[in-house]
């Protein structure tokens, strides 16, 4: 269970940082990492998990 907690924490931290960047600078970190046009499904999945 400890591993699952750490994975959830990492996803949460990435999401918070991403939303902060979108709010302040209109820069989407997750989209830039996953190349939205190529892998848009993964980006949608990341937002759905949060």
C-alpha positions in Angstrom: 0.0 0.0 0.0 2.9 2.3 0.6 3.9 2.3 -3.1 0.3 3.2 -4.1 0.4 6.1 -1.7 3.6 7.4 -3.2 2.3 7.1 -6.7 -0.8 9.0 -5.8 1.2 11.7 -4.1 3.4 12.1 -7.1 0.4 12.4 -9.4 -1.2 14.9 -7.0 2.0 17.1 -6.9 2.3 17.1 -10.7 -1.3 18.1 -11.0 -1.0 20.9 -8.5 2.1 22.3 -10.2 0.5 22.0 -13.6 -2.7 23.8 -12.5 -0.6 26.5 -10.9 1.4 27.0 -14.1 -1.8 27.1 -16.2 -3.3 29.7 -13.9 -0.3 32.0 -13.6 1.5 31.7 -16.9 -1.0 29.8 -19.2 1.6 27.1 -19.6 0.4 23.5 -19.6 3.3 21.3 -18.3 1.5 18.0 -18.9 0.6 19.0 -22.4 4.1 20.0 -23.2 5.5 16.7 -21.7 3.1 14.4 -23.6 2.8 16.4 -26.9 -0.9 17.0 -26.9 -1.4 16.4 -30.6 0.3 13.0 -30.5 -0.9 11.6 -27.2 -4.0 13.6 -26.3 -5.5 10.5 -24.7 -2.8 10.4 -22.0 -3.3 14.1 -21.1 -7.1 13.5 -20.8 -6.4 10.5 -18.6 -4.1 12.5 -16.4 -6.8 15.2 -15.8 -9.4 12.5 -15.2 -7.3 10.9 -12.5 -7.1 14.1 -10.6 
